């Protein structure tokens, strides 16, 4: 069975990283400085989520690549499956919160939604995103 932490990082965190990079470059091109700042803040938050998924690796290990350095193999063997599932579950919740904040800002400032409607829609969608991610990446629920 593949490591759920590695699967989550490859299938969820890396695409979000690409989306953030693209939106940051687009915002920079159109000189939307507040959006560039929000993208940079989101990069930091995504980095925090990613680093918390590797509790046994140091900062220098993470700089070498969280999935490909020698410490990654040691970490993969040392963590129990239940601890890996808990780490991925927490990461799913944090990704849901990141989606909530990004979607709320987008709905308010790009699509001119009222703040209360934007919060409601963002809360519903981020709850669905977090739940779907937890279902997909929890081996006991999804059967993978």
C-alpha positions, 0 to 999 in steps of 0.5 A: 500500500502506498504511503498516504503522506506521499500520496497526499503531498503529490496529489493535493499539495503539489497541484495547489502549489502550481495553482498558487504560483500561476495565480501569483504570476497572473496577479503580478502581471496585472499589478494586483499587489494585494493578491500577490501578497495573499498568494505569498501568504498562502505559499507560507501556509501551504509550506507549514501544512507540508512541513507538519506532514513530516514530523521527523524531518528537519528543515535541512532534510525538507530542503533536500526534498521531503519525499526523496531524501534519506530521512524520508525513507526512515520517516516512512518506516518509523511512523505507524499507519494510524499516525500517518492517517492522523497526520493526513487527516489534519492536513486535509482540515488545514487544506479545507481552511486554506480553500475557505480563506482563498474562496472567501477573498475571491468571492468578495473582491473578484465576484463582488458577493456580499460578505455574509453570502461569500462566507456561507458559500466558502464554508459549505465548499470548504467543508465538502473539500475537507470531507472529500479529502478525508474520505479519499485519503483515509484507508479505512474509509475509502478502501484503498 
